[in-house]
């Protein structure tokens, strides 16, 4: 799977105990009408229950400028969630899940369906709100390394 390039995203949610987020590459557009995404989360993840119980999530598509956040939300430094979120500026859109202010795109979703497949749960989310940043460069993870995608015309 390391040879399957993917956009780098931080998927977030909000619970009564606080904000939760994790780096996720298994994110896909499902349909434009209604606008729907899917996110695959490992049920063994420490953050899994928060996403399952919250029923909301925000997919924050990282630009190359936010690359440093990816390992932070992947848990490499074992920081508490509050310290992870303190490293960036966050907005609240329709659902209340944290939206990264500098994300190329933040897609705020309400869970409409969950499907268990193997070790993961596929969360389907109907897009409730979108935040677009002027930064349009992309960040791809491929071959166990990050790669910058330049914006059109650059």
PyMOL commands that set and color helices and strands:
alter all, ss='L'
color gray80, all
select helices_A, chain A and resi 48-54+64-73+81-85
alter helices_A, ss='H'
color red, helices_A
select strands_A, chain A and resi 6-7+9-15+18-24+27-32+35-42+56-61+90-92+98-100+105-117+120-132+138-142+145-149
alter strands_A, ss='S'
color yellow, strands_A
deselect
rebuild
show_as cartoon
